[in-house]
Amino acid sequence: MRRSARASSAWGAVVLLMVLAFGCGESTTEPAGPGSPPALPPLASMEADLSFFDGAQESSSDGPTAVPGPHFLTSAVAVTVARAATSLVMAVPVATFAAAVTTEPVFQNSAFHWVYSIQHEGASFQADLSGRLAGGDGVWEMRITTTGTAPALTDFRWYTGRSAGNGSEGEWHVFDATQPSSAIEVLQIDWAHPTPTSWNLVFTNVNPSGGQTDDRLEYEVAGDLRIVRYIDASASTTAIIQWDASTGEGFVESPGYNGGQRGCWNALFEDTPCV
């Protein structure tokens, strides 16, 4: 199946579309350089885990009194749109990045390279992830060669990144695959993982065209607490969906829903007064 790379810079109704993919270049392999390669950033540095709403809807259908109310269903629809829009462009990038952990890097051209290929929906993607240490931080660049997108890509630098040596934080800078010769940055991802139970991801639209520059999608994990925020920069508004991953309780608060008032749901996903 031939994919359109134009989806890489599109936006969903409530979400920044994330575009990440990988590439391949040629060079002569050298013996491993001194020291060890930088640690790969975690896969969670480029995707938000929004699977709760799938499981919640499935479990609610099993209970005799579990009839989800409008507040939960509105949140579930918004999250489903976000996930669908993200998956449209993230399926190959996430699958490709995940494959890096099973590849042994080689040292060449002053950096370590994870070079491999994957098959996804009938298309082949050749990846070259390069990483080097600079001041204790990992410095990253991912390139892709494929005929599985339109336009086809040859050694395209899709994103660059930085990660702290201790894996606590970092950033990604994503470029427009619809204009592979332009080097136009369209998305910045800032991530932080200060403790095993806390995460923060911020996806910022930096596309100079399209009228949504500086819009942000934020995903926060603090223990069992999960928060999704969508910030519309031009309208100066913020929509929030928050839930407890343990109890299932949560709320939605958006200028465009329920008169802008917070709408809460209980452990059975029924509408309930907000406390």
SVG drawing of the C-alpha trace seen along z (x, -y; Angstrom):
<svg xmlns="http://www.w3.org/2000/svg" viewBox="-28 -34 66 42">
<polyline fill="none" stroke="black" stroke-width="0.4" points="0.0,0.0 1.4,-3.4 1.1,-5.9 0.6,-9.6 3.3,-11.6 0.9,-14.5 -0.8,-13.0 2.4,-13.7 1.6,-17.4 -2.2,-17.2 -4.0,-17.8 -7.0,-16.1 -9.9,-17.9 -8.4,-17.8 -4.9,-16.7 -1.6,-17.5 -0.8,-14.8 2.6,-13.4 5.0,-12.6 8.0,-10.5 9.8,-8.1 13.2,-6.7 15.8,-6.4 18.9,-4.9 22.3,-6.1 25.4,-4.4 28.9,-4.5 31.7,-2.2 31.4,-0.3 34.2,-0.9 35.2,0.9 33.3,-0.1 34.5,-3.4 35.6,-4.0 33.0,-3.8 29.4,-2.7 26.6,-4.1 24.1,-6.5 21.1,-4.8 18.1,-4.8 15.3,-7.1 12.2,-5.3 9.5,-4.6 7.1,-6.5 9.0,-9.7 7.1,-9.9 3.6,-8.5 0.9,-9.0 -0.8,-6.0 -4.5,-6.6 -5.6,-3.0 -7.6,-3.5 -10.7,-4.5 -10.7,-1.3 -10.5,0.9 -13.0,-1.3 -15.6,-1.1 -15.2,2.7 -15.4,3.2 -18.4,0.9 -20.4,3.0 -19.9,6.0 -21.4,4.5 -25.2,4.7 -25.4,1.1 -22.5,-0.3 -24.1,-2.7 -21.5,-5.3 -22.8,-8.9 -22.3,-11.7 -19.2,-13.1 -17.3,-9.9 -18.5,-9.2 -17.5,-12.7 -14.0,-12.2 -13.8,-8.8 -14.7,-10.1 -12.2,-13.0 -9.5,-10.5 -10.4,-8.1 -10.1,-10.9 -6.7,-11.8 -5.5,-8.2 -6.9,-7.5 -5.3,-10.7 -2.0,-9.9 -2.0,-6.3 -2.4,-7.4 1.1,-8.8 2.7,-7.1 2.1,-3.4 5.3,-3.1 7.5,-5.4 6.6,-3.8 7.1,-0.3 10.4,-1.3 11.7,-2.9 10.6,0.1 12.8,2.3 15.9,0.3 16.2,2.0 16.7,5.4 19.5,4.0 23.2,3.9 24.7,0.5 27.9,0.0 30.3,-2.9 30.8,-4.8 31.4,-8.4 31.9,-9.5 28.6,-8.1 26.8,-4.9 24.3,-3.7 21.3,-1.4 20.7,-0.3 17.8,2.0 14.6,2.4 11.0,3.3 8.0,4.3 4.8,2.6 1.5,3.0 3.4,4.3 6.0,1.5 9.7,1.6 11.3,-1.1 15.1,-1.3 16.1,-3.0 19.3,-4.6 19.2,-5.9 22.4,-7.7 23.4,-8.6 26.4,-10.1 27.3,-11.6 27.8,-15.3 28.3,-16.8 26.8,-13.7 23.6,-14.0 22.5,-11.7 22.2,-13.5 20.0,-11.7 19.1,-11.8 16.8,-9.5 16.7,-9.1 14.5,-7.0 14.6,-5.6 11.4,-4.1 9.1,-3.9 6.2,-3.4 5.3,-7.1 4.3,-9.7 6.7,-11.3 9.2,-8.5 12.0,-9.3 15.8,-8.8 18.0,-9.3 15.4,-11.8 16.2,-13.4 12.8,-13.0 13.7,-14.1 16.5,-15.0 16.6,-14.8 18.4,-15.1 18.1,-13.0 19.6,-13.5 22.3,-10.9 20.2,-9.6 17.1,-9.3 15.1,-11.9 14.2,-14.2 14.7,-15.2 13.2,-16.5 12.4,-15.7 12.3,-18.0 10.2,-16.6 10.5,-17.8 7.9,-17.9 8.0,-14.7 5.7,-16.2 8.6,-18.5 11.6,-16.4 14.1,-19.0 12.7,-21.9 13.9,-20.9 10.7,-22.6 10.2,-21.7 6.5,-21.0 6.5,-19.4 8.5,-19.7 8.1,-17.0 9.4,-17.8 9.4,-14.9 10.3,-14.3 10.5,-11.1 11.8,-12.3 10.6,-9.3 9.4,-5.8 5.7,-6.9 5.7,-10.3 5.7,-11.3 5.2,-14.5 4.9,-14.8 4.3,-18.1 3.6,-18.1 3.8,-21.6 2.9,-22.5 5.7,-24.6 4.6,-24.4 4.9,-28.0 1.9,-27.4 -1.6,-26.1 -2.7,-28.6 -2.3,-26.4 1.3,-27.3 2.0,-26.9 -1.1,-24.8 -0.1,-22.1 -1.2,-18.6 0.0,-17.7 0.0,-14.3 0.9,-13.9 1.2,-10.9 1.5,-11.3 1.1,-8.0 -2.4,-6.8 -3.4,-10.3 -3.6,-10.9 -4.2,-14.3 -4.6,-15.3 -4.7,-19.0 -5.2,-20.5 -4.2,-24.2 -5.5,-26.3 -3.0,-29.1 -4.9,-31.3 -8.1,-31.1 -6.3,-31.1 -8.4,-28.1 -7.6,-24.8 -9.5,-21.6 -8.8,-19.0 -9.6,-15.3 -8.4,-13.8 -8.9,-10.4 -7.7,-8.0 -6.2,-4.9 -6.9,-2.9 -10.5,-3.9 -11.7,-4.9 -13.1,-8.2 -12.5,-11.4 -13.8,-14.6 -13.8,-16.6 -13.6,-20.4 -13.7,-22.2 -15.0,-25.6 -16.9,-23.8 -18.7,-21.2 -21.3,-21.4 -21.3,-25.2 -17.6,-25.2 -18.5,-23.6 -16.6,-20.5 -18.4,-17.2 -17.4,-14.3 -18.0,-10.6 -17.7,-7.9 -16.1,-4.5 -19.0,-3.1 -18.4,-5.9 -21.8,-7.4 -22.3,-11.2 -21.9,-12.3 -21.7,-15.7 -18.2,-17.1 -16.7,-17.5"/>
</svg>
